[in-house]
Amino acid sequence: MTRTYTLLGADGRPYLTTVPGTFGGYRPDRIYGRLDCWSARNAIARGGYTAQRVFFAHESDAVAAGYRPCAKCMPDAYAVWKAAEAADDRLAAYTDTAPSGRDLPQVAWSEADLASLRRAEPESLRTVAQVLDILSAAPGEPVSLSGLATELGLTSAELSGRLGYLSKWTFAERGRGNWPLLWADVPASSTTSECWYVATPEAARLWLEVTGP
């Protein structure tokens, strides 16, 4: 008889499979880790944990289901998660009473700044990285909001919201009032008044150095 395993999918729901999981998790604390995690093994040896034990086929499933890395057996992944959580907390505390972009200095984005943006975890900032990929492929050439949205498979409203998140992150995390991309003049041939964006040759050069081949 073929053995089956109950795993949690990316949606957090259980499903049956003939392939065992590669990561374990603890449901109450929403933690995932290695199957040989010494902390989990110690908890199991003390008679606990097993009733709330869950398994995932892939690490990405655990993350999508809302679980965070174990600090004991996955310290590097935990450190990345912790830093992202701290950044999210700072952004959540950011209010209209905090300095606006107009009150902050206009500082050129360095390679280190762009690398920080490239490593950022929030989905909105991953979208911004994709926007920079597009703009840096043709520096100095403006692209409309709708054009970028279409290329990314988003609506203009969705992309606009994610760019708005970039503003909050730029103000709160980088302490400056300017983006790594620029607003461009609306081309004379345009029939709409939507925003257009452009990467300067220098910004494109730095971004391509950060992303690398």
Stockholm file with secondary structure:
# STOCKHOLM 1.0

chainA/1-213         MTRTYTLLGADGRPYLTTVPGTFGGYRPDRIYGRLDCWSARNAIARGGYTAQRVFFAHESDAVAAGYRPCAKCMPDAYAVWKAAEAADDRLAAYTDTAPSGRDLPQVAWSEADLASLRRAEPESLRTVAQVLDILSAAPGEPVSLSGLATELGLTSAELSGRLGYLSKWTFAERGRGNWPLLWADVPASSTTSECWYVATPEAARLWLEVTGP
#=GR chainA/1-213 SS CCCCEEEECTTSCEEEESSCCSEEEETTTTEEEETTCHHHHHHHHTTCSGGGEEEESSHHHHHHTTCEECTTTCHHHHHHHHHHHHHHHHHHHCCTTSCCGGGSCCCCCCHHHHHHHHHCCSHHHHHHHHHHHHHHTSTTCCEEHHHHHHHHTCCHHHHHHHHHHHHHHHHHHHCCSCCSSEEECCCTTCSSCCCEEECCHHHHHHHHHHHCC
#=GC SS_cons         CCCCEEEECTTSCEEEESSCCSEEEETTTTEEEETTCHHHHHHHHTTCSGGGEEEESSHHHHHHTTCEECTTTCHHHHHHHHHHHHHHHHHHHCCTTSCCGGGSCCCCCCHHHHHHHHHCCSHHHHHHHHHHHHHHTSTTCCEEHHHHHHHHTCCHHHHHHHHHHHHHHHHHHHCCSCCSSEEECCCTTCSSCCCEEECCHHHHHHHHHHHCC
//
